[in-house]
Amino acid sequence: MTDQASSGESAEISWPLDATTIDGTVVRPSGAGPFPAVVMVAGSGPTDRDWNSPLLPGPNGSARLLAETLAQAGIASLRYDKRASGPRARENMQVLFGTMSMRSHLDELASTVGALASQPFVRDDRIFALANSEGTLHALNYQLQHPAISLAGLVLIAPPGRPVGVVARAQLAAQAAAIPNGDALLALYDEAIARFLAGEPMAPDPALPQGVQMLLQSLETPANLPFARELWTADAAPLLAQVDVPALVIIGKKDIQVDWRDDGEPLQRAAAGHANVTFLFPENANHVLKYEPRPRAELAQPEALPRYNAPDAYLDPEALASILAWLAAHT
């Protein structure tokens, strides 16, 4: 399939990983190559290769937009469905049930890097990761494993600078502050999470709001274990401190999931002394790097649904220009 000429050539590929299959979309720029390339790593939950989620409205995913823009700049890309997302999720989960882990996500990324490096038009010495949210943890872990195909650099969008469970609690605390009896409900949540981390039944109090109950249930479902417990304590900051390749860290000031100060500051401390780590805090970028014109205070309201993949949402120009410039400087 050929997109608009300026967006390069797009093709669907798939490859095996153990007893499962991974699907992805590779985009090749116009020209002979070989080209530098980017592997895109999606965020949490059932987010697919385009960074769309069935939990949020809209099919206008940031990864597809990024891939098209990168192709215009002469950079190839491969974006992939995690095995628990996309059209093969059901069949893959029959194999993976109860074995999902940080390691299994690392294996997915490693196999994807290999699939990208095998493309004849790709420079296997100039493959970068461009990862979002939870995906930044997998990209960092990959590089720290001293892989056979080392990444040339990392673009980390909205990495958590605190343990994931701390980030999630901060989001809930902000919501609890706006409702009656919020402190008491937050204490009930803390008790359930403590049991979860101890490997005990979570047994959430029925007084907790339905949305919180659903979150807790999703953590405890057997299909997500042991991954959910591992993820809850994962933190990008100590990983970033160990990485020796160039990295660009981006947290938008309109991101209401990862905070540019509360998460950005620990990441900056971790990178102190690393001249090859660059930080950017775009004024109007949200969690998935889309331009967000609304005030941050409005976005924090419980009724303000994120418009991550709305038809008219587009990539934040400041962040996008910085990514392109950074990649150009390292290719």
C-alpha positions in Angstrom: 0.0 0.0 0.0 1.3 3.5 -0.8 0.2 6.5 1.2 0.6 10.0 -0.1 4.0 10.2 -1.8 5.4 12.5 0.8 4.5 10.0 3.6 6.5 7.1 2.1 5.4 3.5 1.5 3.4 1.7 4.2 3.3 -2.1 4.5 1.8 -4.6 6.9 4.2 -7.2 8.3 4.0 -10.0 10.9 6.5 -12.3 12.6 6.4 -15.1 15.1 7.4 -14.8 18.8 7.3 -18.2 20.5 3.8 -19.5 20.0 2.3 -16.1 19.2 2.3 -13.7 16.3 3.1 -9.9 16.3 1.7 -7.6 13.7 3.1 -4.2 12.7 3.2 -1.5 10.1 6.5 -0.5 8.5 6.8 2.8 6.7 9.6 3.3 4.2 10.6 6.8 3.0 10.8 7.5 -0.7 14.2 6.8 -2.2 16.8 4.0 -2.2 18.0 4.1 1.4 19.4 2.7 3.6 17.5 4.9 6.1 17.8 5.4 9.9 14.7 4.0 11.5 12.5 4.2 14.6 10.7 1.5 16.5 7.6 2.9 18.2 6.6 1.5 21.6 3.0 2.1 22.7 1.8 3.0 26.2 -0.3 1.0 28.7 -3.4 -1.1 28.4 -4.9 -2.2 25.1 -3.2 0.6 23.1 -2.5 -0.6 19.6 0.3 0.1 17.1 -1.2 3.5 16.1 -1.6 4.4 19.8 -5.3 4.1 19.6 -7.2 2.5 22.5 -10.7 0.9 22.6 -11.0 2.7 26.0 -10.9 6.1 24.4 -12.8 7.5 21.4 -11.2 8.2 18.0 -8.8 6.5 15.6 -6.5 9.4 15.0 -3.5 7.8 16.7 -0.2 9.7 17.4 2.0 6.9 16.2 0.6 6.8 12.7 1.0 10.6 12.5 4.5 10.4 13.7 5.4 7.6 11.3 4.1 9.6 8.3 6.1 12.7 9.4 9.2 10.7 10.0 9.0 9.3 6.5 8.9 12.8 5.1 12.1 13.4 6.9 13.8 10.3 5.5 13.4 8.1 8.6 11.8 4.6 8.4 9.6 3.2 11.2 8.0 0.1 12.5 5.0 0.3 14.9 3.6 -2.8 16.4 0.6 -4.2 18.3 1.5 -5.5 21.7 0.4 -9.1 21.8 -2.4 -8.2 24.2 -3.7 -5.5 21.8 -4.8 -5.3 18.2 -6.6 -7.9 16.1 -4.7 -10.9 17.5 -5.2 -10.1 21.1 -7.7 -12.9 21.8 -5.6 -15.7 20.3 -2.4 -14.4 21.7 -3.8 -14.1 25.2 -4.9 -17.7 25.1 -1.2 -18.5 25.0 0.1 -15.8 27.3 -2.6 -16.0 30.0 -1.0 -15.8 33.4 2.5 -15.3 32.0 2.4 -11.6 31.1 5.4 -9.9 32.6 7.9 -7.1 32.1 10.1 -9.8 30.5 7.4 -10.7 28.0 7.1 -7.1 27.0 10.8 -6.8 26.6 10.8 -9.9 24.4 8.1 -8.2 22.2 10.3 -5.2 21.7 13.4 -7.2 21.0 11.6 -9.2 18.3 10.3 -6.0 16.8 13.8 -4.4 16.7 15.0 -7.5 14.9 12.1 -7.3 12.4 12.9 -3.7 11.7 16.7 -4.4 11.4 15.9 -7.2 8.9 14.3 -4.7 6.4 16.8 -4.2 3.6 16.3 -0.5 3.5 17.1 0.1 7.2 20.4 1.0 8.7 20.7 -1.5 11.6 23.3 0.8 13.3 20.8 3.7 13.4 17.7 2.3 15.0 16.1 4.5 17.6 13.2 3.8 20.0 10.3 6.3 20.2 8.3 5.3 23.2 5.3 6.6 25.1 4.4 6.3 28.8 4.7 2.6 29.9 6.5 1.9 26.6 9.4 4.1 27.8 10.1 1.5 30.6 10.3 -1.3 28.0 12.6 0.8 25.7 14.9 1.6 28.7 14.9 -2.0 29.8 15.7 -3.2 26.3 18.8 -1.0 26.0 20.1 -2.0 29.5 20.0 -5.7 28.5 23.1 -5.1 26.2 21.1 -6.4 23.2 22.6 -7.8 20.1 21.1 -4.8 18.2 21.8 -1.8 20.3 19.6 1.3 19.9 21.3 4.4 18.7 19.2 6.6 21.0 15.9 6.9 22.8 13.0 9.3 22.4 11.0 9.0 25.7 7.6 10.6 25.6 5.9 10.9 29.1 8.1 8.6 31.0 7.1 8.1 34.7 9.8 9.7 36.9 8.2 8.0 39.9 7.0 4.4 40.4 4.0 3.8 38.3 1.8 3.2 41.3 2.8 6.5 42.8 1.9 8.3 39.5 -1.5 6.5 39.5 -2.2 7.4 43.1 -1.4 11.1 42.5 -4.0 11.1 39.7 -6.6 9.6 42.1 -5.6 11.9 44.9 -6.3 14.9 42.7 -9.8 13.5 41.9 -10.4 12.6 45.6 -9.7 16.2 46.7 -12.7 17.4 44.7 -15.3 15.0 46.2 -16.8 14.6 49.7 -15.0 12.1 51.9 -12.2 11.9 49.4 -9.5 11.3 52.0 -11.3 8.3 53.5 -11.9 6.8 50.0 -8.2 7.3 49.2 -7.3 5.4 52.4 -9.4 2.5 51.3 -7.7 2.5 47.9 -4.3 2.5 49.7 -5.3 -0.5 51.8 -6.4 -2.5 48.7 -3.1 -1.7 46.9 -1.0 -2.7 49.9 -2.8 -6.1 49.9 -2.2 -6.4 46.1 1.5 -5.7 46.4 1.8 -8.2 49.2 0.4 -10.9 46.9 -2.9 -11.1 48.9 -6.4 -10.8 47.6 -7.1 -7.1 47.0 -10.7 -7.2 48.4 -11.5 -3.6 47.6 -14.1 -1.9 49.8 -17.4 -1.6 48.0 -17.6 2.1 49.1 -14.9 2.9 46.5 -16.2 4.6 43.3 -16.9 2.3 40.3 -14.0 3.7 38.3 -11.6 2.9 41.0 -13.1 -0.6 41.5 -12.5 -1.2 37.7 -8.9 -0.1 38.0 -8.3 -2.4 40.9 -10.0 -5.3 39.2 -7.9 -4.8 36.1 -4.7 -5.0 38.1 -5.8 -8.2 39.8 -7.2 -10.1 36.9 -5.1 -13.3 36.4 -4.4 -12.4 32.7 -2.4 -9.4 33.8 -0.2 -11.1 36.4 2.6 -11.1 37.3 3.0 -8.0 35.0 0.7 -5.7 36.9 2.6 -6.1 40.2 6.0 -5.6 38.4 4.7 -2.5 36.6 3.3 -0.9 39.7 6.8 -0.5 41.2 8.6 0.3 37.9 10.2 3.7 37.6 12.0 5.2 34.6 14.4 7.4 36.6 16.9 4.8 37.8 16.8 3.2 34.4 17.6 6.5 32.7 20.6 7.0 35.0 22.1 3.8 33.6 21.6 4.4 29.9 24.7 5.5 27.9 23.1 6.3 24.5 21.6 9.7 23.6 18.1 10.3 24.9 15.4 12.9 24.4 12.9 13.1 27.3 9.6 14.9 26.5 6.8 15.6 29.0 4.2 18.0 27.9 2.9 20.6 30.3 -0.7 19.6 29.3 0.0 16.0 30.3 -2.4 15.1 33.2 -1.1 11.6 33.6 2.6 12.2 33.9 3.5 15.5 35.4 6.3 17.6 33.9 7.5 18.7 37.3 6.7 15.8 39.7 8.1 13.3 37.1 10.4 15.6 35.2 12.5 16.6 38.2 13.4 13.0 39.3 14.3 12.2 35.7 16.5 15.3 35.5 18.2 14.4 38.8 18.8 10.9 37.5 20.3 12.3 34.3 22.6 14.8 36.0 26.1 14.5 34.5 24.8 12.8 31.4 25.4 15.4 28.6 23.7 13.2 26.1 20.3 13.4 27.8 18.1 16.3 26.6 14.8 17.4 28.2 11.8 19.2 26.6 8.7 20.3 28.4 6.4 21.6 25.6 3.8 24.2 26.7 0.8 22.6 25.0 1.6 18.9 24.5 -0.6 16.2 26.1 0.2 12.7 27.2 0.3 11.3 23.6 2.1 14.4 22.1 -1.1 16.0 20.7 -1.5 19.7 20.8 -3.9 20.7 23.7 -5.2 24.3 23.7 -7.3 24.0 26.9 -5.9 25.2 30.2 -4.4 22.6 32.4 -6.8 23.4 35.2 -9.7 22.5 33.0 -8.1 19.3 31.9 -7.8 18.1 35.5 -11.5 18.2 36.0 -13.1 14.7 36.2 -15.6 15.5 33.4 -12.8 16.7 31.0 -12.4 13.6 28.8 -9.0 13.5 27.0 -9.3 14.1 23.2 -6.1 12.1 22.4 -7.4 10.6 19.2 -10.1 13.0 18.2 -10.4 13.5 14.4 -9.2 17.1 14.6 -6.3 16.4 17.1 -2.8 16.9 15.7 0.7 16.5 16.9 2.1 19.4 19.0 4.3 21.5 16.7 6.9 22.3 19.3 7.4 18.7 20.3 7.4 17.4 16.8 10.0 19.9 15.6 12.2 19.0 18.5 12.0 15.3 17.8 12.8 15.8 14.1 15.8 18.1 15.0 17.1 15.7 17.6 16.9 12.7 15.3 18.6 14.6 12.5 21.4 15.5 14.9 22.0 11.8 15.8 21.6 10.1 12.4 
